[in-house]
Every structure is written in C-alpha cells, then in structure tokens.
Amino acid sequence: MLIGEVFEEFINVVQENNRYTIGLVNDNMTVTLCSNKAEIGRQIDVNRPDKHNAFFEVRVKGQDFGFLWVSGNDENLPMISKLLNESLTVRLMYEINQKTLNQKVTKDDELVKYILNTENFDMNHVLSLLDELEIDKNKPRVAIYVVHNEGFNTKDVMRLKMKPDSKEIIYSLLNSKCLLIFKDLPETCQSSTDFKPFIRDYIRSLREWEMTDCYYFVGSIQKKLRQYAISYQNCLWLKNHVTYEKDVPVFFSDYLYDYFLSKVAVDDIRDVFDYYRECGKGVDIEEMVDICDKLFVNDFNLTQAADDLFLHKNTLIYKLKKYEEVFQIDVRGSFQGKVLLMLISYALREYQKRVQVGDEA
C-alpha cells in the first residue's frame, strides 16, 4: 500500500528527533501507523487538538490518506507539526506522480501495440485506452521515429509526458534503441507545409530533454486512428531509403515522389519503357532526374522549379522541349505527359544503377 510504505520511510527519516510521536489516523479515528508501535490501534479524536497533539488531514491529488498525528511536550510542536505535514504531503505527491507516470507508460505501450496491429485492429480497445490516458482521440497526429544507436535512457523516456508539450502524445520504446512517438498537432499546423516548423521545434525540445545524437524520421499526418500505423511505416521507409544525419529531422513529405516511384516495380515496366531507354541514350539522366524531382516538388510550377535548379526559366523550358521531342510526349500541356516523364526518369535512373553495378549491359 502506497501510504504504508511512504509513512514507514517518513518515520525513519524524521525519527532522528525522538521528542515527537508521529502517527497516521484513519477515518474511524484509529491509529494505524505510528513511530511508537504501542500506540497502533488506539482510538484518538482528531477533532480535538491541544497543545500536545496536532492533527492534519492528509489529502493529495484527490486521494484521502487519513490524518497525520504529531504529539509532543515541546513548545515548538505547532511549527514542527506543520513542517512534518508539508514534508509528508510532498513525499506522497511525488510517489503518486511516479506511480501514475509508470501506469501511463504501460498503457501507452499497450496502446501503441494495438495501433500497430493493422491486421486485427481493435477500435474499441484503442478508444478505451485513449480514455484511460485522457488523450483526445480526435486530434491529428504524425509519427516521429527516433533512433539512438547507443540506446535510450529509460528514465528520460518514462518522464517524457512530464514535458508540457508532450501530455497528448502516444509513445512507446519499441526496443532499447527505437522510440516511437505519435505527436498531436494543433489546428494551425495540419497542412504539410505548416507542420514542419512545429515538428522541428518539438524535436529541438526533445534534444534539450537529453535526446541528442539521435536520428529523427517524421511520417505523414494522419487523422484516423486506424491510419496512425501508416505514418509509422512512412518513417521506416525513410530510414531504409534516404540519407540522414544525427539530430536533423527527415520528413516523409519531402520524399513523396521517391516513395511513390519506389512502389513501381521496374521489372514490370522495363519492357514498356525499353523504347524510351533507347530514345534517351543521349540524355543526361542525372540532370533529367533532378529536373523531374524539382518539377514534382513544385507542382510543375516552372518558375519555382527553375529557381530550385538554379536555371533561367527559359533554359528549363528548352530542356523540357528536348524531352518532349526525344520521348514524343507532351510534358507542359498534358497531365499524362507529366506522369510519363516521371516514370521514364525513374526507369532510366534504375537502369543506370544496374549498369553501374554490372547487372545489365
């Protein structure tokens, strides 16, 4: 029992001065714990304090623990008893906070396990756990996958929800080196562009929380509980497919083009694009891939893409005309042509990679 353990320890600490008897009285006015064991079981009226006996109701975080009784023949009894009451209250508050924190971590671990179980997703259980943790189920969230090659300090992770900006997170230490956080997003930060500064600030606060020398992978924004796991899977894709460095967040939204093209099986389309491979023998593949990347990121806005490429807009248009002539497609005026250019650049890039490693001639 929490109060028993805390009170016994409390007595041992304060009994350096044995001029006082310190006890705990329950609602039936029976002494249940006491520094003087002979007093245990005695009936005592907590409503009748005097110059030798002081009583304080012990109530911490909505929990009643009875009454603290301090007895002595010392003129300093009023002052000493108040100090003892404050000390016991602080100690109980600390223990309750720690116990609650440990319970929440356990519930969070269970919640993450259910969220990631996409094959047998139990919505009722997920909602029940969210209610227990007092987490808003309607907030959109994004997965932040944090990897520390040396392993995390478990105590730092357990204390994570004590951060003011982390009370609504869902998180779990998947193993000693991998921490998964589903970070809640405010209404002002729910677009793919607005949320980046918000997440960068949050990750900066994690680093200040001693989570340094880590790799941070940020998934896609998801509003439905069933799709939180997709955001986590996006993080895993980033870890396996892009370059990254310590303490610098990598955002899935920056790699949508690469992600969707990675879903295209080159072997399935190689025969279809064999004709374009022959047509593009004189094309600078690396430059073409770079141009396609910038066009995609900028929604095919030629002015913005040219700026990112450090080219004059007319130079970019000239190059696109060349691609249209070489591959016989309409890039600038046709949606289908844009998609084809993306696929052709991907196919040529993958073919070039195979040639470099000797897979094809």
C-alpha positions as a Markdown table, in Angstrom:
| # | Residue | x | y | z |
|---|---|---|---|---|
| 1 | Met | 0.0 | 0.0 | 0.0 |
| 2 | Leu | 1.4 | 3.4 | -1.0 |
| 3 | Ile | 0.7 | 5.2 | 2.3 |
| 4 | Gly | 2.2 | 2.4 | 4.4 |
| 5 | Glu | 5.5 | 2.3 | 2.5 |
| 6 | Val | 5.8 | 6.1 | 2.4 |
| 7 | Phe | 4.9 | 6.6 | 6.0 |
| 8 | Glu | 7.3 | 4.0 | 7.3 |
| 9 | Glu | 10.1 | 5.6 | 5.3 |
| 10 | Phe | 8.9 | 9.0 | 6.5 |
| 11 | Ile | 9.1 | 7.9 | 10.1 |
| 12 | Asn | 12.6 | 6.5 | 9.7 |
| 13 | Val | 13.8 | 9.9 | 8.4 |
| 14 | Val | 12.2 | 12.2 | 11.0 |
| 15 | Gln | 12.9 | 9.9 | 14.0 |
| 16 | Glu | 16.3 | 11.5 | 14.4 |
| 17 | Asn | 14.4 | 13.8 | 16.7 |
| 18 | Asn | 12.5 | 11.4 | 19.0 |
| 19 | Arg | 10.8 | 14.0 | 21.1 |
| 20 | Tyr | 7.7 | 13.6 | 19.0 |
| 21 | Thr | 5.3 | 10.8 | 18.3 |
| 22 | Ile | 4.2 | 10.6 | 14.7 |
| 23 | Gly | 1.2 | 8.6 | 13.6 |
| 24 | Leu | -1.4 | 8.1 | 11.0 |
| 25 | Val | -5.1 | 8.0 | 12.0 |
| 26 | Asn | -7.8 | 6.6 | 9.7 |
| 27 | Asp | -11.4 | 7.8 | 9.3 |
| 28 | Asn | -12.5 | 5.6 | 12.2 |
| 29 | Met | -10.1 | 7.6 | 14.4 |
| 30 | Thr | -7.9 | 4.6 | 14.9 |
| 31 | Val | -4.1 | 4.9 | 14.8 |
| 32 | Thr | -3.0 | 2.6 | 12.0 |
| 33 | Leu | 0.7 | 3.5 | 11.7 |
| 34 | Cys | 2.9 | 5.1 | 14.3 |
| 35 | Ser | 6.5 | 5.7 | 15.3 |
| 36 | Asn | 5.6 | 4.3 | 18.7 |
| 37 | Lys | 4.2 | 0.8 | 17.9 |
| 38 | Ala | 2.4 | 0.7 | 21.3 |
| 39 | Glu | 0.0 | 3.4 | 20.0 |
| 40 | Ile | -1.2 | 1.4 | 17.0 |
| 41 | Gly | -4.8 | 0.6 | 17.5 |
| 42 | Arg | -5.5 | 3.4 | 19.9 |
| 43 | Gln | -8.7 | 5.5 | 19.4 |
| 44 | Ile | -8.0 | 9.2 | 19.2 |
| 45 | Asp | -10.3 | 12.1 | 18.3 |
| 46 | Val | -8.7 | 14.1 | 15.5 |
| 47 | Asn | -11.3 | 16.9 | 16.0 |
| 48 | Arg | -9.9 | 17.8 | 19.4 |
| 49 | Pro | -6.3 | 19.0 | 19.0 |
| 50 | Asp | -4.5 | 20.6 | 22.0 |
| 51 | Lys | -1.1 | 21.9 | 22.9 |
| 52 | His | 0.4 | 18.4 | 22.9 |
| 53 | Asn | -1.4 | 16.9 | 19.9 |
| 54 | Ala | -1.7 | 18.3 | 16.3 |
| 55 | Phe | -3.8 | 16.8 | 13.5 |
| 56 | Phe | -3.7 | 17.4 | 9.8 |
| 57 | Glu | -5.9 | 15.9 | 7.1 |
| 58 | Val | -3.7 | 14.1 | 4.5 |
| 59 | Arg | -5.3 | 14.6 | 1.1 |
| 60 | Val | -3.2 | 14.5 | -2.0 |
| 61 | Lys | -4.4 | 14.7 | -5.6 |
| 62 | Gly | -8.0 | 13.8 | -4.6 |
| 63 | Gln | -6.9 | 10.8 | -2.5 |
| 64 | Asp | -7.6 | 10.7 | 1.2 |
| 65 | Phe | -4.9 | 9.1 | 3.4 |
| 66 | Gly | -6.4 | 9.8 | 6.8 |
| 67 | Phe | -4.9 | 12.2 | 9.3 |
| 68 | Leu | -1.3 | 12.9 | 10.4 |
| 69 | Trp | -0.9 | 13.0 | 14.2 |
| 70 | Val | 2.0 | 14.7 | 15.8 |
| 71 | Ser | 2.3 | 14.5 | 19.6 |
| 72 | Gly | 4.9 | 16.0 | 21.9 |
| 73 | Asn | 5.6 | 18.2 | 25.0 |
| 74 | Asp | 7.6 | 20.8 | 23.1 |
| 75 | Glu | 6.6 | 24.4 | 22.7 |
| 76 | Asn | 7.7 | 24.1 | 19.0 |
| 77 | Leu | 5.1 | 21.5 | 18.3 |
| 78 | Pro | 2.9 | 23.8 | 16.1 |
| 79 | Met | 5.8 | 24.7 | 13.9 |
| 80 | Ile | 7.3 | 21.2 | 13.7 |
| 81 | Ser | 4.0 | 19.5 | 13.0 |
| 82 | Lys | 3.3 | 21.9 | 10.1 |
| 83 | Leu | 6.7 | 21.2 | 8.6 |
| 84 | Leu | 6.1 | 17.4 | 9.0 |
| 85 | Asn | 2.7 | 17.7 | 7.3 |
| 86 | Glu | 4.2 | 19.6 | 4.4 |
| 87 | Ser | 7.0 | 17.1 | 4.1 |
| 88 | Leu | 4.7 | 14.1 | 4.1 |
| 89 | Thr | 2.4 | 15.8 | 1.5 |
| 90 | Val | 5.3 | 16.5 | -0.8 |
| 91 | Arg | 6.6 | 12.9 | -0.5 |
| 92 | Leu | 3.1 | 11.4 | -1.2 |
| 93 | Met | 2.7 | 13.7 | -4.2 |
| 94 | Tyr | 6.0 | 12.6 | -5.6 |
| 95 | Glu | 5.1 | 8.9 | -5.2 |
| 96 | Ile | 1.7 | 9.4 | -6.7 |
| 97 | Asn | 3.2 | 11.2 | -9.7 |
| 98 | Gln | 5.7 | 8.4 | -10.2 |
| 99 | Lys | 3.1 | 5.7 | -9.9 |
| 100 | Thr | 0.8 | 7.5 | -12.3 |
| 101 | Leu | 3.6 | 8.1 | -14.8 |
| 102 | Asn | 4.6 | 4.4 | -14.7 |
| 103 | Gln | 1.0 | 3.3 | -15.3 |
| 104 | Lys | 0.7 | 5.7 | -18.2 |
| 105 | Val | 3.8 | 4.4 | -19.8 |
| 106 | Thr | 2.5 | 0.9 | -19.5 |
| 107 | Lys | -0.8 | 2.0 | -21.0 |
| 108 | Asp | 0.9 | 3.8 | -23.8 |
| 109 | Asp | 3.0 | 0.8 | -24.7 |
| 110 | Glu | -0.2 | -1.3 | -24.9 |
| 111 | Leu | -1.9 | 1.4 | -26.9 |
| 112 | Val | 0.9 | 1.6 | -29.5 |
| 113 | Lys | 0.9 | -2.2 | -29.7 |
| 114 | Tyr | -2.8 | -2.1 | -30.7 |
| 115 | Ile | -2.3 | 0.8 | -33.1 |
| 116 | Leu | 0.4 | -1.0 | -35.0 |
| 117 | Asn | -1.6 | -4.2 | -35.2 |
| 118 | Thr | -3.2 | -3.3 | -38.5 |
| 119 | Glu | -4.4 | -6.9 | -39.3 |
| 120 | Asn | -6.5 | -7.2 | -36.1 |
| 121 | Phe | -7.1 | -3.5 | -35.2 |
| 122 | Asp | -9.4 | -3.4 | -32.2 |
| 123 | Met | -11.0 | 0.0 | -32.3 |
| 124 | Asn | -13.0 | -0.5 | -29.0 |
| 125 | His | -9.8 | -1.3 | -27.1 |
| 126 | Val | -7.9 | 1.6 | -28.6 |
| 127 | Leu | -10.7 | 4.0 | -27.6 |
| 128 | Ser | -10.8 | 2.6 | -24.1 |
| 129 | Leu | -7.1 | 3.1 | -23.7 |
| 130 | Leu | -7.3 | 6.6 | -25.0 |
| 131 | Asp | -10.0 | 7.4 | -22.4 |
| 132 | Glu | -7.8 | 5.9 | -19.6 |
| 133 | Leu | -4.9 | 8.0 | -20.7 |
| 134 | Glu | -7.1 | 11.1 | -21.1 |
| 135 | Ile | -5.9 | 11.6 | -24.7 |
| 136 | Asp | -8.0 | 13.4 | -27.3 |
| 137 | Lys | -8.9 | 10.8 | -30.0 |
| 138 | Asn | -9.9 | 13.5 | -32.5 |
| 139 | Lys | -6.5 | 15.2 | -32.8 |
| 140 | Pro | -4.5 | 14.5 | -36.0 |
| 141 | Arg | -1.0 | 13.1 | -35.3 |
| 142 | Val | 2.2 | 12.4 | -37.0 |
| 143 | Ala | 4.7 | 9.6 | -36.2 |
| 144 | Ile | 8.2 | 10.6 | -35.1 |
| 145 | Tyr | 10.5 | 7.6 | -35.1 |
| 146 | Val | 13.6 | 8.3 | -33.0 |
| 147 | Val | 16.7 | 6.0 | -33.2 |
| 148 | His | 19.6 | 6.1 | -30.8 |
| 149 | Asn | 22.4 | 3.7 | -31.7 |
| 150 | Glu | 23.7 | 3.7 | -28.1 |
| 151 | Gly | 20.3 | 3.1 | -26.6 |
| 152 | Phe | 18.0 | 5.4 | -24.7 |
| 153 | Asn | 18.0 | 6.3 | -21.0 |
| 154 | Thr | 14.8 | 4.6 | -19.9 |
| 155 | Lys | 14.1 | 7.1 | -17.1 |
| 156 | Asp | 14.3 | 10.0 | -19.6 |
| 157 | Val | 11.7 | 8.2 | -21.8 |
| 158 | Met | 9.4 | 7.5 | -18.9 |
| 159 | Arg | 9.5 | 11.1 | -17.9 |
| 160 | Leu | 8.7 | 12.3 | -21.4 |
| 161 | Lys | 5.0 | 13.1 | -20.6 |
| 162 | Met | 6.1 | 15.4 | -17.9 |
| 163 | Lys | 7.1 | 17.8 | -20.7 |
| 164 | Pro | 4.3 | 20.5 | -21.1 |
| 165 | Asp | 4.3 | 19.9 | -24.9 |
| 166 | Ser | 4.1 | 16.1 | -24.6 |
| 167 | Lys | 1.0 | 15.5 | -22.5 |
| 168 | Glu | -1.1 | 14.4 | -25.5 |
| 169 | Ile | 1.5 | 12.2 | -27.2 |
| 170 | Ile | 1.2 | 8.5 | -27.6 |
| 171 | Tyr | 4.6 | 6.8 | -27.4 |
| 172 | Ser | 6.4 | 3.6 | -26.7 |
| 173 | Leu | 10.0 | 2.4 | -26.5 |
| 174 | Leu | 9.8 | -0.3 | -29.1 |
| 175 | Asn | 13.3 | -1.6 | -28.1 |
| 176 | Ser | 16.3 | -0.1 | -26.3 |
| 177 | Lys | 17.3 | 1.9 | -29.4 |
| 178 | Cys | 14.0 | 2.8 | -31.0 |
| 179 | Leu | 11.4 | 5.2 | -29.7 |
| 180 | Leu | 8.0 | 5.8 | -31.5 |
| 181 | Ile | 6.1 | 8.9 | -30.8 |
| 182 | Phe | 2.7 | 9.9 | -32.3 |
| 183 | Lys | 2.8 | 13.7 | -31.8 |
| 184 | Asp | -0.5 | 15.6 | -31.7 |
| 185 | Leu | -0.8 | 18.6 | -34.0 |
| 186 | Pro | -2.7 | 21.8 | -33.3 |
| 187 | Glu | -5.3 | 23.1 | -35.8 |
| 188 | Thr | -2.9 | 25.7 | -37.1 |
| 189 | Cys | -0.3 | 23.0 | -38.1 |
| 190 | Gln | -2.2 | 20.4 | -40.0 |
| 191 | Ser | -1.0 | 21.1 | -43.6 |
| 192 | Ser | 2.1 | 19.5 | -45.0 |
| 193 | Thr | 3.9 | 22.9 | -45.0 |
| 194 | Asp | 2.7 | 24.4 | -41.7 |
| 195 | Phe | 3.6 | 21.4 | -39.5 |
| 196 | Lys | 7.3 | 21.3 | -40.3 |
| 197 | Pro | 8.3 | 24.3 | -38.2 |
| 198 | Phe | 6.1 | 23.0 | -35.4 |
| 199 | Ile | 7.7 | 19.5 | -35.5 |
| 200 | Arg | 11.2 | 21.0 | -35.8 |
| 201 | Asp | 10.6 | 23.0 | -32.6 |
| 202 | Tyr | 9.3 | 19.9 | -30.9 |
| 203 | Ile | 12.3 | 17.8 | -31.9 |
| 204 | Arg | 14.5 | 20.7 | -30.7 |
| 205 | Ser | 12.8 | 20.4 | -27.3 |
| 206 | Leu | 13.4 | 16.6 | -27.3 |
| 207 | Arg | 17.1 | 17.3 | -27.8 |
| 208 | Glu | 17.0 | 19.7 | -24.9 |
| 209 | Trp | 15.5 | 16.8 | -23.0 |
| 210 | Glu | 18.8 | 14.9 | -23.4 |
| 211 | Met | 17.6 | 13.0 | -26.5 |
| 212 | Thr | 20.7 | 14.0 | -28.6 |
| 213 | Asp | 22.8 | 12.0 | -31.1 |
| 214 | Cys | 19.5 | 10.6 | -32.4 |
| 215 | Tyr | 18.1 | 10.1 | -35.9 |
| 216 | Tyr | 14.6 | 11.6 | -36.3 |
| 217 | Phe | 12.2 | 10.3 | -39.0 |
| 218 | Val | 8.8 | 12.1 | -39.4 |
| 219 | Gly | 6.0 | 10.3 | -41.1 |
| 220 | Ser | 2.7 | 11.6 | -42.7 |
| 221 | Ile | -0.1 | 13.4 | -41.0 |
| 222 | Gln | -2.9 | 11.1 | -40.2 |
| 223 | Lys | -6.4 | 12.0 | -38.7 |
| 224 | Lys | -7.8 | 8.5 | -38.3 |
| 225 | Leu | -6.7 | 6.1 | -35.6 |
| 226 | Arg | -6.5 | 3.2 | -38.0 |
| 227 | Gln | -4.0 | 5.1 | -40.1 |
| 228 | Tyr | -1.5 | 6.1 | -37.4 |
| 229 | Ala | 0.4 | 2.9 | -38.3 |
| 230 | Ile | 0.8 | 4.2 | -41.9 |
| 231 | Ser | 2.7 | 7.2 | -40.6 |
| 232 | Tyr | 5.0 | 4.9 | -38.7 |
| 233 | Gln | 5.5 | 2.8 | -41.8 |
| 234 | Asn | 6.4 | 6.0 | -43.7 |
| 235 | Cys | 9.2 | 6.6 | -41.0 |
| 236 | Leu | 10.5 | 3.1 | -41.6 |
| 237 | Trp | 10.6 | 3.7 | -45.4 |
| 238 | Leu | 12.6 | 6.9 | -44.8 |
| 239 | Lys | 15.1 | 5.0 | -42.6 |
| 240 | Asn | 15.6 | 2.5 | -45.4 |
| 241 | His | 15.6 | 4.7 | -48.5 |
| 242 | Val | 17.0 | 8.1 | -47.8 |
| 243 | Thr | 20.2 | 9.7 | -46.4 |
| 244 | Tyr | 20.0 | 11.2 | -42.9 |
| 245 | Glu | 22.2 | 12.7 | -40.2 |
| 246 | Lys | 22.0 | 12.9 | -36.4 |
| 247 | Asp | 19.7 | 15.4 | -34.8 |
| 248 | Val | 18.3 | 16.6 | -38.2 |
| 249 | Pro | 14.7 | 15.6 | -38.8 |
| 250 | Val | 13.8 | 13.9 | -42.1 |
| 251 | Phe | 10.3 | 14.5 | -43.4 |
| 252 | Phe | 8.3 | 11.9 | -45.4 |
| 253 | Ser | 6.5 | 14.8 | -47.2 |
| 254 | Asp | 9.8 | 15.8 | -48.8 |
| 255 | Tyr | 10.2 | 12.3 | -50.4 |
| 256 | Leu | 6.7 | 11.6 | -51.8 |
| 257 | Tyr | 7.9 | 11.4 | -55.4 |
| 258 | Asp | 10.6 | 8.9 | -54.4 |
| 259 | Tyr | 8.2 | 7.0 | -52.3 |
| 260 | Phe | 5.5 | 6.5 | -54.9 |
| 261 | Leu | 8.1 | 5.7 | -57.6 |
| 262 | Ser | 9.6 | 3.1 | -55.3 |
| 263 | Lys | 6.3 | 1.3 | -55.4 |
| 264 | Val | 6.6 | 0.9 | -59.2 |
| 265 | Ala | 8.3 | -2.5 | -60.0 |
| 266 | Val | 11.0 | -1.7 | -62.6 |
| 267 | Asp | 10.9 | -5.3 | -63.8 |
| 268 | Asp | 7.2 | -5.0 | -64.6 |
| 269 | Ile | 7.6 | -1.8 | -66.7 |
| 270 | Arg | 11.1 | -2.4 | -68.2 |
| 271 | Asp | 9.7 | -3.8 | -71.5 |
| 272 | Val | 7.2 | -1.0 | -71.7 |
| 273 | Phe | 9.9 | 1.6 | -71.3 |
| 274 | Asp | 12.6 | -0.2 | -73.3 |
| 275 | Tyr | 11.7 | 2.0 | -76.2 |
| 276 | Tyr | 12.2 | 5.2 | -74.1 |
| 277 | Arg | 15.5 | 3.8 | -72.9 |
| 278 | Glu | 16.8 | 3.6 | -76.4 |
| 279 | Cys | 15.4 | 7.1 | -77.2 |
| 280 | Gly | 17.2 | 8.5 | -74.2 |
| 281 | Lys | 20.7 | 7.3 | -74.8 |
| 282 | Gly | 21.9 | 10.8 | -75.4 |
| 283 | Val | 20.1 | 12.3 | -72.4 |
| 284 | Asp | 21.9 | 13.3 | -69.3 |
| 285 | Ile | 20.0 | 11.0 | -66.9 |
| 286 | Glu | 21.1 | 12.6 | -63.7 |
| 287 | Glu | 20.1 | 16.1 | -64.9 |
| 288 | Met | 16.8 | 14.7 | -66.1 |
| 289 | Val | 16.1 | 13.1 | -62.7 |
| 290 | Asp | 17.0 | 16.3 | -60.9 |
| 291 | Ile | 14.7 | 18.3 | -63.1 |
| 292 | Cys | 11.8 | 15.8 | -62.6 |
| 293 | Asp | 12.4 | 15.9 | -58.8 |
| 294 | Lys | 12.2 | 19.7 | -58.7 |
| 295 | Leu | 9.2 | 19.8 | -61.0 |
| 296 | Phe | 7.3 | 17.4 | -58.8 |
| 297 | Val | 8.2 | 19.2 | -55.5 |
| 298 | Asn | 7.0 | 22.5 | -57.0 |
| 299 | Asp | 3.8 | 21.1 | -58.6 |
| 300 | Phe | 5.2 | 21.6 | -62.0 |
| 301 | Asn | 5.5 | 25.4 | -61.5 |
| 302 | Leu | 8.2 | 26.2 | -64.0 |
| 303 | Thr | 9.3 | 29.4 | -62.3 |
| 304 | Gln | 9.8 | 27.8 | -58.9 |
| 305 | Ala | 11.4 | 24.7 | -60.3 |
| 306 | Ala | 13.8 | 26.8 | -62.3 |
| 307 | Asp | 14.8 | 28.7 | -59.2 |
| 308 | Asp | 15.5 | 25.5 | -57.3 |
| 309 | Leu | 17.5 | 24.2 | -60.2 |
| 310 | Phe | 19.5 | 27.5 | -60.4 |
| 311 | Leu | 18.4 | 27.8 | -64.1 |
| 312 | His | 16.7 | 30.5 | -66.0 |
| 313 | Lys | 13.1 | 29.7 | -66.7 |
| 314 | Asn | 13.7 | 29.7 | -70.5 |
| 315 | Thr | 16.5 | 27.3 | -70.1 |
| 316 | Leu | 14.2 | 24.9 | -68.2 |
| 317 | Ile | 11.6 | 25.2 | -70.9 |
| 318 | Tyr | 14.2 | 24.5 | -73.6 |
| 319 | Lys | 15.2 | 21.3 | -71.8 |
| 320 | Leu | 11.6 | 20.2 | -71.4 |
| 321 | Lys | 11.1 | 20.7 | -75.1 |
| 322 | Lys | 14.0 | 18.5 | -75.8 |
| 323 | Tyr | 12.5 | 15.7 | -73.6 |
| 324 | Glu | 9.2 | 16.2 | -75.4 |
| 325 | Glu | 11.0 | 15.7 | -78.8 |
| 326 | Val | 13.1 | 12.8 | -77.6 |
| 327 | Phe | 10.3 | 10.8 | -75.9 |
| 328 | Gln | 7.4 | 12.1 | -78.1 |
| 329 | Ile | 5.3 | 13.2 | -75.1 |
| 330 | Asp | 3.6 | 16.4 | -74.1 |
| 331 | Val | 5.0 | 17.4 | -70.7 |
| 332 | Arg | 3.9 | 21.0 | -70.4 |
| 333 | Gly | 0.3 | 20.7 | -71.6 |
| 334 | Ser | -0.7 | 17.2 | -70.6 |
| 335 | Phe | -1.1 | 15.5 | -67.2 |
| 336 | Gln | -0.5 | 12.1 | -68.7 |
| 337 | Gly | 2.8 | 13.5 | -70.2 |
| 338 | Lys | 3.9 | 14.7 | -66.8 |
| 339 | Val | 3.3 | 11.3 | -65.3 |
| 340 | Leu | 5.1 | 9.6 | -68.2 |
| 341 | Leu | 8.1 | 11.9 | -67.8 |
| 342 | Met | 8.3 | 10.9 | -64.1 |
| 343 | Leu | 8.1 | 7.2 | -64.9 |
| 344 | Ile | 10.6 | 7.5 | -67.7 |
| 345 | Ser | 13.1 | 9.3 | -65.5 |
| 346 | Tyr | 12.7 | 6.7 | -62.8 |
| 347 | Ala | 13.1 | 3.8 | -65.2 |
| 348 | Leu | 16.2 | 5.4 | -66.7 |
| 349 | Arg | 17.7 | 6.1 | -63.3 |
| 350 | Glu | 17.1 | 2.5 | -62.1 |
| 351 | Tyr | 18.5 | 1.2 | -65.4 |
| 352 | Gln | 21.6 | 3.3 | -65.0 |
| 353 | Lys | 22.1 | 2.0 | -61.4 |
| 354 | Arg | 22.0 | -1.6 | -62.7 |
| 355 | Val | 24.5 | -0.8 | -65.4 |
| 356 | Gln | 26.8 | 0.7 | -62.8 |
| 357 | Val | 26.8 | -2.4 | -60.7 |
| 358 | Gly | 27.1 | -4.7 | -63.7 |
| 359 | Asp | 23.6 | -6.1 | -63.7 |
| 360 | Glu | 22.8 | -5.2 | -67.3 |
| 361 | Ala | 24.8 | -4.3 | -70.4 |
